[in-house]
Amino acid sequence: MQSSNIVFAGLGNPGVQYQLTRHNMGYLVVQTLGRKMGWYFKEDRRFNALITKGLIDGTTVHLIQPTTFMNLSGVAIQRYLDFFKIDISRLVVVIDDVALPFGELRLKPTGSAGGHNGLKSVQAHLNTSHYMRLRMGIGHPGESVLSDYVLDPFRKEELEQLETFVGRGVEVLERLIKESVSQVMNAVNTKPQKNITLGDE
């Protein structure tokens, strides 16, 4: 994915009460990449987002955390892309995914919102489903209420594995800066992923 700009948008909900909830997986991945690079996020009211950017291997990497709450994430992303005149092909959205077990991730170039309200907003504002998304598995709640499950904090067993899992998400983003989408998808989506054992579900 070699070009002058790339945007990594991590979706989540603002506020300390949501900080370590499952729905904030996108925030966690983007925040971790920013910390790794020594970059500082600042709130920009033009975009309703926390933003930072810097150079990695000659590419300007933009990190965005919409502060509009999940259901309006597309507002911030559309404004940001329009302001900096960055093509949608240079956007990667990082989200939580209940369809994947905790600890699994998938990189997809297109697809439906899959019931994810953040993606619904992104697709409504960008008027397309053709953008990259990194799906970070949080597991399915089973018979529990989905809206409650995604806003619940991670369980103790999940927290013990969270740093490792988020780190793998960061690695995918770093590879997208240096390699083609097809190369990264090939590596991420086809190789056996380490199952994270969380005990009794």
Contacts in CASP RR format, 6 or more apart in sequence:
PFRMAT RR
TARGET T0000
AUTHOR 0000-0000-0000
METHOD contacts of the structure
MODEL  1
MQSSNIVFAGLGNPGVQYQLTRHNMGYLVVQTLGRKMGWYFKEDRRFNAL
ITKGLIDGTTVHLIQPTTFMNLSGVAIQRYLDFFKIDISRLVVVIDDVAL
PFGELRLKPTGSAGGHNGLKSVQAHLNTSHYMRLRMGIGHPGESVLSDYV
LDPFRKEELEQLETFVGRGVEVLERLIKESVSQVMNAVNTKPQKNITLGD
E
1 90 0 8 1.000
1 176 0 8 1.000
1 177 0 8 1.000
1 179 0 8 1.000
1 180 0 8 1.000
1 181 0 8 1.000
1 184 0 8 1.000
2 59 0 8 1.000
2 177 0 8 1.000
2 178 0 8 1.000
2 180 0 8 1.000
3 59 0 8 1.000
3 90 0 8 1.000
4 59 0 8 1.000
4 60 0 8 1.000
5 59 0 8 1.000
5 60 0 8 1.000
5 62 0 8 1.000
5 84 0 8 1.000
5 86 0 8 1.000
5 90 0 8 1.000
6 59 0 8 1.000
6 60 0 8 1.000
6 61 0 8 1.000
6 62 0 8 1.000
6 90 0 8 1.000
6 92 0 8 1.000
6 176 0 8 1.000
6 177 0 8 1.000
7 62 0 8 1.000
7 64 0 8 1.000
7 77 0 8 1.000
7 80 0 8 1.000
7 81 0 8 1.000
7 86 0 8 1.000
7 90 0 8 1.000
7 91 0 8 1.000
7 92 0 8 1.000
8 30 0 8 1.000
8 33 0 8 1.000
8 61 0 8 1.000
8 62 0 8 1.000
8 63 0 8 1.000
8 64 0 8 1.000
8 92 0 8 1.000
8 94 0 8 1.000
8 173 0 8 1.000
9 30 0 8 1.000
9 64 0 8 1.000
9 65 0 8 1.000
9 66 0 8 1.000
9 73 0 8 1.000
9 76 0 8 1.000
9 77 0 8 1.000
9 80 0 8 1.000
9 91 0 8 1.000
9 92 0 8 1.000
9 93 0 8 1.000
9 94 0 8 1.000
9 122 0 8 1.000
10 26 0 8 1.000
10 27 0 8 1.000
10 29 0 8 1.000
10 30 0 8 1.000
10 63 0 8 1.000
10 64 0 8 1.000
10 65 0 8 1.000
10 66 0 8 1.000
10 93 0 8 1.000
10 94 0 8 1.000
10 95 0 8 1.000
11 26 0 8 1.000
11 27 0 8 1.000
11 66 0 8 1.000
11 70 0 8 1.000
11 73 0 8 1.000
11 93 0 8 1.000
11 94 0 8 1.000
11 95 0 8 1.000
11 96 0 8 1.000
11 118 0 8 1.000
11 119 0 8 1.000
11 122 0 8 1.000
12 18 0 8 1.000
12 23 0 8 1.000
12 24 0 8 1.000
12 25 0 8 1.000
12 26 0 8 1.000
12 27 0 8 1.000
12 65 0 8 1.000
12 66 0 8 1.000
12 69 0 8 1.000
12 70 0 8 1.000
12 73 0 8 1.000
13 21 0 8 1.000
13 23 0 8 1.000
13 24 0 8 1.000
13 69 0 8 1.000
13 70 0 8 1.000
13 151 0 8 1.000
14 65 0 8 1.000
14 67 0 8 1.000
14 69 0 8 1.000
18 24 0 8 1.000
18 151 0 8 1.000
20 153 0 8 1.000
20 154 0 8 1.000
20 159 0 8 1.000
20 162 0 8 1.000
21 150 0 8 1.000
21 151 0 8 1.000
21 152 0 8 1.000
21 153 0 8 1.000
21 154 0 8 1.000
22 96 0 8 1.000
22 138 0 8 1.000
22 149 0 8 1.000
22 150 0 8 1.000
22 151 0 8 1.000
22 152 0 8 1.000
22 153 0 8 1.000
22 154 0 8 1.000
23 70 0 8 1.000
23 96 0 8 1.000
23 150 0 8 1.000
23 151 0 8 1.000
24 96 0 8 1.000
25 94 0 8 1.000
25 95 0 8 1.000
25 96 0 8 1.000
25 136 0 8 1.000
25 137 0 8 1.000
25 138 0 8 1.000
25 166 0 8 1.000
26 94 0 8 1.000
26 95 0 8 1.000
26 96 0 8 1.000
26 136 0 8 1.000
27 65 0 8 1.000
28 162 0 8 1.000
28 166 0 8 1.000
29 94 0 8 1.000
29 134 0 8 1.000
29 136 0 8 1.000
29 166 0 8 1.000
29 167 0 8 1.000
29 169 0 8 1.000
29 170 0 8 1.000
29 173 0 8 1.000
30 63 0 8 1.000
30 64 0 8 1.000
30 65 0 8 1.000
30 94 0 8 1.000
30 173 0 8 1.000
31 41 0 8 1.000
31 65 0 8 1.000
32 166 0 8 1.000
32 167 0 8 1.000
32 170 0 8 1.000
33 63 0 8 1.000
33 170 0 8 1.000
33 173 0 8 1.000
33 174 0 8 1.000
34 41 0 8 1.000
34 52 0 8 1.000
34 63 0 8 1.000
36 170 0 8 1.000
37 54 0 8 1.000
37 56 0 8 1.000
37 61 0 8 1.000
39 52 0 8 1.000
39 53 0 8 1.000
39 54 0 8 1.000
39 63 0 8 1.000
40 52 0 8 1.000
41 50 0 8 1.000
41 51 0 8 1.000
41 52 0 8 1.000
41 63 0 8 1.000
41 65 0 8 1.000
42 50 0 8 1.000
42 51 0 8 1.000
42 52 0 8 1.000
43 49 0 8 1.000
43 50 0 8 1.000
43 51 0 8 1.000
43 67 0 8 1.000
44 50 0 8 1.000
44 51 0 8 1.000
46 79 0 8 1.000
46 83 0 8 1.000
47 64 0 8 1.000
47 66 0 8 1.000
47 76 0 8 1.000
47 79 0 8 1.000
47 80 0 8 1.000
47 83 0 8 1.000
48 66 0 8 1.000
48 67 0 8 1.000
48 68 0 8 1.000
48 72 0 8 1.000
48 75 0 8 1.000
48 76 0 8 1.000
48 79 0 8 1.000
49 64 0 8 1.000
49 65 0 8 1.000
49 66 0 8 1.000
49 67 0 8 1.000
49 68 0 8 1.000
49 76 0 8 1.000
49 80 0 8 1.000
50 64 0 8 1.000
50 65 0 8 1.000
50 67 0 8 1.000
51 62 0 8 1.000
51 63 0 8 1.000
51 64 0 8 1.000
51 65 0 8 1.000
51 80 0 8 1.000
52 62 0 8 1.000
52 63 0 8 1.000
53 60 0 8 1.000
53 61 0 8 1.000
53 62 0 8 1.000
53 63 0 8 1.000
54 60 0 8 1.000
54 61 0 8 1.000
54 62 0 8 1.000
55 61 0 8 1.000
56 174 0 8 1.000
56 177 0 8 1.000
57 177 0 8 1.000
57 178 0 8 1.000
59 177 0 8 1.000
61 177 0 8 1.000
62 80 0 8 1.000
62 84 0 8 1.000
62 86 0 8 1.000
64 76 0 8 1.000
64 77 0 8 1.000
64 80 0 8 1.000
66 72 0 8 1.000
66 73 0 8 1.000
66 74 0 8 1.000
66 75 0 8 1.000
66 76 0 8 1.000
66 77 0 8 1.000
67 76 0 8 1.000
68 74 0 8 1.000
68 75 0 8 1.000
68 76 0 8 1.000
70 117 0 8 1.000
70 118 0 8 1.000
70 121 0 8 1.000
71 117 0 8 1.000
71 118 0 8 1.000
71 120 0 8 1.000
71 121 0 8 1.000
72 121 0 8 1.000
73 118 0 8 1.000
73 121 0 8 1.000
73 122 0 8 1.000
74 118 0 8 1.000
74 121 0 8 1.000
74 122 0 8 1.000
74 124 0 8 1.000
74 125 0 8 1.000
74 126 0 8 1.000
75 121 0 8 1.000
75 125 0 8 1.000
77 91 0 8 1.000
77 93 0 8 1.000
77 122 0 8 1.000
77 125 0 8 1.000
77 126 0 8 1.000
78 125 0 8 1.000
78 126 0 8 1.000
80 86 0 8 1.000
81 87 0 8 1.000
81 88 0 8 1.000
81 91 0 8 1.000
81 126 0 8 1.000
88 126 0 8 1.000
88 128 0 8 1.000
88 130 0 8 1.000
88 131 0 8 1.000
89 131 0 8 1.000
91 131 0 8 1.000
91 132 0 8 1.000
92 131 0 8 1.000
92 132 0 8 1.000
92 133 0 8 1.000
92 134 0 8 1.000
92 173 0 8 1.000
92 176 0 8 1.000
93 119 0 8 1.000
93 122 0 8 1.000
93 131 0 8 1.000
93 132 0 8 1.000
93 133 0 8 1.000
93 134 0 8 1.000
94 133 0 8 1.000
94 134 0 8 1.000
94 136 0 8 1.000
94 169 0 8 1.000
94 173 0 8 1.000
95 116 0 8 1.000
95 118 0 8 1.000
95 119 0 8 1.000
95 133 0 8 1.000
95 134 0 8 1.000
95 135 0 8 1.000
95 136 0 8 1.000
96 116 0 8 1.000
96 135 0 8 1.000
96 136 0 8 1.000
96 137 0 8 1.000
96 138 0 8 1.000
96 150 0 8 1.000
97 106 0 8 1.000
97 116 0 8 1.000
97 135 0 8 1.000
97 136 0 8 1.000
97 137 0 8 1.000
97 138 0 8 1.000
97 139 0 8 1.000
98 137 0 8 1.000
98 138 0 8 1.000
98 139 0 8 1.000
98 140 0 8 1.000
98 141 0 8 1.000
98 146 0 8 1.000
98 149 0 8 1.000
98 150 0 8 1.000
99 114 0 8 1.000
99 135 0 8 1.000
99 137 0 8 1.000
99 139 0 8 1.000
99 140 0 8 1.000
100 106 0 8 1.000
100 135 0 8 1.000
100 136 0 8 1.000
100 137 0 8 1.000
100 138 0 8 1.000
100 139 0 8 1.000
101 137 0 8 1.000
101 139 0 8 1.000
101 195 0 8 1.000
101 196 0 8 1.000
102 137 0 8 1.000
102 138 0 8 1.000
102 139 0 8 1.000
102 158 0 8 1.000
102 161 0 8 1.000
102 165 0 8 1.000
102 196 0 8 1.000
102 198 0 8 1.000
103 136 0 8 1.000
103 137 0 8 1.000
103 161 0 8 1.000
103 165 0 8 1.000
103 168 0 8 1.000
103 193 0 8 1.000
103 194 0 8 1.000
103 195 0 8 1.000
103 196 0 8 1.000
104 137 0 8 1.000
104 193 0 8 1.000
104 195 0 8 1.000
105 134 0 8 1.000
105 135 0 8 1.000
105 136 0 8 1.000
105 137 0 8 1.000
105 165 0 8 1.000
105 168 0 8 1.000
105 169 0 8 1.000
105 172 0 8 1.000
105 188 0 8 1.000
105 193 0 8 1.000
106 134 0 8 1.000
106 135 0 8 1.000
106 188 0 8 1.000
106 189 0 8 1.000
107 132 0 8 1.000
107 133 0 8 1.000
107 134 0 8 1.000
107 135 0 8 1.000
107 172 0 8 1.000
107 181 0 8 1.000
107 184 0 8 1.000
107 185 0 8 1.000
107 188 0 8 1.000
107 189 0 8 1.000
108 132 0 8 1.000
108 133 0 8 1.000
108 135 0 8 1.000
108 185 0 8 1.000
109 130 0 8 1.000
109 131 0 8 1.000
109 132 0 8 1.000
109 181 0 8 1.000
109 185 0 8 1.000
110 129 0 8 1.000
110 130 0 8 1.000
110 131 0 8 1.000
111 129 0 8 1.000
111 133 0 8 1.000
112 129 0 8 1.000
113 119 0 8 1.000
113 120 0 8 1.000
113 122 0 8 1.000
113 123 0 8 1.000
113 129 0 8 1.000
119 133 0 8 1.000
122 131 0 8 1.000
123 129 0 8 1.000
132 176 0 8 1.000
132 181 0 8 1.000
134 169 0 8 1.000
134 172 0 8 1.000
134 173 0 8 1.000
136 165 0 8 1.000
136 166 0 8 1.000
136 169 0 8 1.000
138 150 0 8 1.000
141 148 0 8 1.000
141 149 0 8 1.000
154 162 0 8 1.000
155 198 0 8 1.000
157 198 0 8 1.000
157 199 0 8 1.000
158 198 0 8 1.000
161 196 0 8 1.000
161 198 0 8 1.000
164 196 0 8 1.000
165 196 0 8 1.000
172 184 0 8 1.000
172 188 0 8 1.000
175 183 0 8 1.000
175 184 0 8 1.000
175 187 0 8 1.000
176 184 0 8 1.000
END
